């Protein structure tokens, strides 16, 4: 995988997670517990989810190429639909509700709570689906795992240490639209490739 492709996956995963409910949950949890604990727990939850996603994506590579390409295209288009048509307020409300489960306590308990909130919240989430998608499309699961994990660890830091500040200056709704348009483009491109191939 080229450096450009690696950085592209990192940037897309970062962009996808920025306006997501687990980012909001991370912000809320960091107001109720130590930010360092939230980063540790959330990062561990994200990394484990990316491992599961990449493993699932690797299984997709066992399918015939045309079927795999159609599935990848549908996943891209589904991600685009989610970003473009699920209301931002709904995503924020879900994230706040998940984040409220954090309570000040021992460092270990804070880490475990953050891990649990993120791990459970990411099941079937857009970033998990897209990591599987990238793994199937590139046939390079290790690189996808590393790029995706680093992007989501960066999101943990942003959410825990600067999320409230970021929300004042970057409208999350616009980030969702940008991500949705990027994924719509990737979905259409992959679909055209699948039909033409």
Order of alpha helices (4+ residues) and beta strands (2+ residues): alpha-alpha-alpha-alpha-alpha-alpha-alpha-alpha-alpha-alpha
